[in-house]
Amino acid sequence: MSAVAAIPARKSRRSWLFAIGLILVGINVAVALLTLVWLPYDPSSTAGGRLEAPSLLHWAGTDRLGRDLFTQIMIGSRIALMVGAGAVAIGAAIGVTLGVLSAFATRLLDDAFAAAFDILIAFPTLLLAMLVVAASDTASLWSAIVALGIAISAIVARLTRILAKRVIGMDYITAARTSGTSWPRIVVKHVLPNIWPTLLVNFALQFGLAVIAEASLSYLGLGAPPPNASWGRLLQEAQGTVYTAPFGAIAPGLALLVLVIGINLSADGLRDIGDPTRRGSR
């Protein structure tokens, strides 16, 4: 097969992967919305029997307390999406603002911003989130969202600064400044529209990282407390019975894997859409 003929095949494959990613994320969104109006069982009901295997009554079996595991996983989907969306929203608001300010600041202030971003990024996201959660009075869902949002903001700010400085150096920005266009108008009209596609891909990737980080925090007891059925907490509760009832660990782990894969495939598709040069070169 020639190189020219291989390009349409690669495009078709990437389109299918992008579609699969959107479908996986869409299923999780649909499940999360469904939990607002319907659940198979009462999440607090322990009438199902302890550690039952998957059956027609309990599709994913029951946990060590007798609760329906499929119901818990459905609720965990809602929590995962809430954490991912909330953390990315906070990280984007803080990071884009600081990144743009750094790009337009004086050289001394810009260097100070850049050093601060690098120091924060040097801390692993999970470790920084753990420090923020530990600094609060009690672990909660919202403290986890805020902690992850703050951790993400440094990554977003650094990327925004780099992209914004690249746009600011363009000739049309110099022309706009010479004509007397205000800085806020330059940011809204020229800078943000040009850096938004790249930022959107990064937001999608950070979304997936936030979901994994929240599961890790919950596994360590620093995430959403009971009765919130976080996937990480379900994994933590199932570790003691992983040999006698392995599906208690397999089911939430598989749910987490499916969502993260869907997010990553969607992010890869968004990267191809936002960067036309990649669509014909890969």
Buried (B, 14 or more C-beta within 10 A) or exposed (E): EEEEEEBEEEBEEBEEBBEBBBEBBEBBBEBBEEBEEEBEBEBEEBEBEEBBEBEEEBBBBBBBEBBBBBBBBBBBBBBBBBBBBBBBBBBBEBBBBBBBBBBBBEEEEBEEBBEBBEEBBEBEBBEBBBEBBEEBEEBBBEBBBBBBBBBBBBBBBBBBBBBBBEBBEEEEBEEBEEEEBEEEEBBEEBBBEBBEBBBBBBBBBBBBBBBBBBBBBBBBEBBBBEEBBBBBBBBBBBEEBEEEBEBBBBBBBBBBEBBBBBBBBBBBBBBBBBEEEEBEEE
